[in-house]
Amino acid sequence: MDRAFVIGKRVYLRPIDEADVDSNYLQWVNSEIVYSTLASLHFPTTRAKLLDYVRSNTGRPDVAFFAIMTVDGDKFIGTAKIGPIQWIDRHSYCALLIGDPAFRGKGYGSEVVFLLLKYGFCVLNLHKISAGMVASNRASTRIFEKAGMQVEACLKKEYFIDGKWEDHILMAAFQAEFFQKYPS
């Protein structure tokens, strides 16, 4: 496990680096399934833009940006992030991308979100971690629910995707509730 930072049963998180851009990451963010389900990717991304994104996030003291790796085989399957972190309010957002289609719908996403929550609550001492997703992306909602997050709000007609308006779901988990559910 190369530079394992947070370790789970089937995946581990390690710091993302520039070499990951050329290891399928660029292909993933430019795939139709990704840009049609993630509201933040509306335009094609170039290698230079993706490198800038990785560099800008890894250089920030309020962002933890990871490559998602399989424990078995050390395969790069996606990315995960906590940030930006609001240190005074002890709040942040988390996000993930299971980029490799062979690993979607198999529970890897929920394990990643659990690892992000564990890291955010146990190591960073955050009070609240939030996530947002397009309402029609039910797979994403299920991933976050399985990891212990709950719907907080639905912002109506927030995104225009594939010719129709989509709602934005906001979900959250709190440190105290996480510790009750997972006391060790």
C-alpha positions as CSV (number, residue, x, y, z in Angstrom):
1,M,0.0,0.0,0.0
2,D,1.8,3.0,-1.4
3,R,1.7,6.0,1.0
4,A,-1.5,4.7,2.7
5,F,-3.0,7.6,4.8
6,V,-6.4,6.2,5.7
7,I,-7.0,2.5,5.5
8,G,-10.2,0.6,5.1
9,K,-11.1,-3.0,4.4
10,R,-11.1,-2.9,0.6
11,V,-9.8,0.6,-0.1
12,Y,-7.3,3.0,1.2
13,L,-6.8,6.7,0.7
14,R,-3.4,8.1,-0.2
15,P,-2.3,11.6,-1.1
16,I,-3.2,12.3,-4.8
17,D,-0.4,13.5,-7.0
18,E,0.2,14.8,-10.4
19,A,1.0,11.4,-11.9
20,D,-2.6,10.4,-11.2
21,V,-3.8,12.8,-13.8
22,D,-2.3,10.6,-16.5
23,S,-3.5,7.4,-14.8
24,N,-7.2,7.5,-16.0
25,Y,-8.2,10.6,-13.9
26,L,-8.4,12.9,-17.0
27,Q,-10.4,10.2,-18.9
28,W,-12.8,9.8,-16.0
29,V,-13.7,13.5,-15.6
30,N,-14.3,13.8,-19.4
31,S,-16.6,10.7,-19.5
32,E,-20.3,11.3,-20.2
33,I,-21.4,9.4,-17.1
34,V,-19.4,11.7,-14.9
35,Y,-20.3,15.0,-16.4
36,S,-24.0,14.1,-16.7
37,T,-24.2,13.2,-12.9
38,L,-21.8,15.7,-11.4
39,A,-23.1,19.3,-11.5
40,S,-19.6,20.7,-11.3
41,L,-18.2,19.4,-14.6
42,H,-20.0,21.0,-17.5
43,F,-17.1,21.6,-19.8
44,P,-14.3,19.4,-21.2
45,T,-11.2,19.3,-19.0
46,T,-7.7,19.5,-20.4
47,R,-4.7,17.9,-18.8
48,A,-3.4,21.3,-17.9
49,K,-6.6,22.3,-16.2
50,L,-6.8,19.1,-14.2
51,L,-3.1,19.4,-13.2
52,D,-3.9,23.0,-12.0
53,Y,-6.9,21.6,-10.0
54,V,-4.8,18.9,-8.4
55,R,-1.9,21.4,-7.6
56,S,-4.3,24.0,-6.2
57,N,-6.1,21.6,-3.9
58,T,-3.0,19.7,-2.7
59,G,-1.3,23.0,-1.8
60,R,-4.2,24.2,0.4
61,P,-4.2,23.8,4.2
62,D,-8.0,23.5,4.3
63,V,-8.3,20.6,1.8
64,A,-7.4,16.9,2.1
65,F,-7.4,15.4,-1.4
66,F,-6.9,11.7,-1.9
67,A,-6.5,9.0,-4.5
68,I,-8.7,6.0,-3.8
69,M,-6.7,2.8,-4.1
70,T,-7.8,-0.8,-3.8
71,V,-6.1,-2.7,-0.9
72,D,-6.0,-5.8,-3.1
73,G,-3.8,-4.9,-6.1
74,D,-3.1,-1.2,-5.4
75,K,-5.4,-0.1,-8.2
76,F,-6.3,3.6,-8.6
77,I,-10.1,3.7,-8.9
78,G,-11.1,7.3,-8.0
79,T,-10.6,10.4,-6.0
80,A,-12.0,11.7,-2.7
81,K,-11.8,15.1,-0.9
82,I,-12.6,16.9,2.3
83,G,-12.6,20.6,1.9
84,P,-12.7,23.5,2.1
85,I,-12.6,23.1,5.8
86,Q,-14.0,25.9,7.9
87,W,-11.7,25.5,11.0
88,I,-13.6,27.9,13.3
89,D,-17.0,26.4,12.6
90,R,-15.5,22.9,12.3
91,H,-17.5,22.2,9.1
92,S,-16.5,20.9,5.7
93,Y,-17.7,19.2,2.6
94,C,-16.7,15.9,1.2
95,A,-16.9,14.4,-2.3
96,L,-15.8,11.4,-4.2
97,L,-15.5,10.1,-7.7
98,I,-15.4,6.3,-8.3
99,G,-13.9,6.8,-11.8
100,D,-13.2,3.2,-12.7
101,P,-16.6,1.8,-14.0
102,A,-15.6,-1.7,-12.8
103,F,-15.8,-0.5,-9.2
104,R,-19.1,1.3,-9.3
105,G,-22.2,-0.1,-7.6
106,K,-20.1,-2.5,-5.4
107,G,-19.9,-0.7,-2.1
108,Y,-16.6,1.0,-2.6
109,G,-18.1,4.5,-2.5
110,S,-19.8,3.9,0.8
111,E,-16.5,2.7,2.3
112,V,-14.8,5.8,1.0
113,V,-17.4,8.1,2.5
114,F,-17.1,6.2,5.8
115,L,-13.3,6.7,5.7
116,L,-13.7,10.4,5.0
117,L,-16.2,10.8,7.9
118,K,-13.9,8.8,10.2
119,Y,-10.9,10.9,9.2
120,G,-12.9,14.2,9.4
121,F,-14.4,13.5,12.8
122,C,-11.6,11.5,14.5
123,V,-8.5,13.2,13.2
124,L,-9.6,16.7,12.1
125,N,-12.2,17.0,14.9
126,L,-14.8,18.4,12.6
127,H,-18.3,18.9,14.0
128,K,-20.2,18.5,10.7
129,I,-19.4,17.1,7.2
130,S,-21.7,17.8,4.3
131,A,-22.1,16.6,0.8
132,G,-24.2,17.7,-2.2
133,M,-25.4,15.8,-5.2
134,V,-27.8,16.0,-8.1
135,A,-31.2,14.5,-7.0
136,S,-31.5,12.1,-10.0
137,N,-28.1,10.5,-9.1
138,R,-29.8,8.0,-6.7
139,A,-26.6,5.9,-6.6
140,S,-24.7,8.8,-5.0
141,T,-27.5,9.5,-2.5
142,R,-27.4,5.8,-1.5
143,I,-23.6,5.8,-1.1
144,F,-23.8,8.7,1.4
145,E,-26.8,7.3,3.3
146,K,-25.1,3.9,3.7
147,A,-22.1,5.7,5.2
148,G,-24.4,7.5,7.8
149,M,-25.3,10.8,6.2
150,Q,-28.8,12.1,6.2
151,V,-30.7,14.5,3.8
152,E,-30.8,18.0,5.2
153,A,-32.3,19.9,2.3
154,C,-33.4,19.8,-1.3
155,L,-32.7,22.9,-3.4
156,K,-35.3,22.8,-6.2
157,K,-34.2,23.2,-9.8
158,E,-30.7,24.1,-8.9
159,Y,-29.0,22.5,-12.0
160,F,-29.7,22.4,-15.7
161,I,-28.5,19.0,-17.0
162,D,-29.3,17.3,-20.2
163,G,-32.0,19.7,-21.1
164,K,-33.9,19.6,-17.8
165,W,-33.8,21.2,-14.3
166,E,-32.5,19.0,-11.5
167,D,-32.7,19.4,-7.8
168,H,-29.7,19.6,-5.5
169,I,-29.7,17.3,-2.4
170,L,-27.7,18.4,0.6
171,M,-26.7,15.7,3.1
172,A,-24.8,15.8,6.3
173,A,-23.3,13.9,9.2
174,F,-22.4,15.1,12.7
175,Q,-19.5,14.1,14.8
176,A,-21.6,13.3,18.0
177,E,-23.9,11.0,16.0
178,F,-21.0,9.3,14.2
179,F,-19.3,8.6,17.6
180,Q,-22.6,7.2,18.9
181,K,-22.9,4.8,16.0
182,Y,-19.2,3.9,15.9
183,P,-17.9,4.3,19.4
184,S,-14.5,2.8,18.9
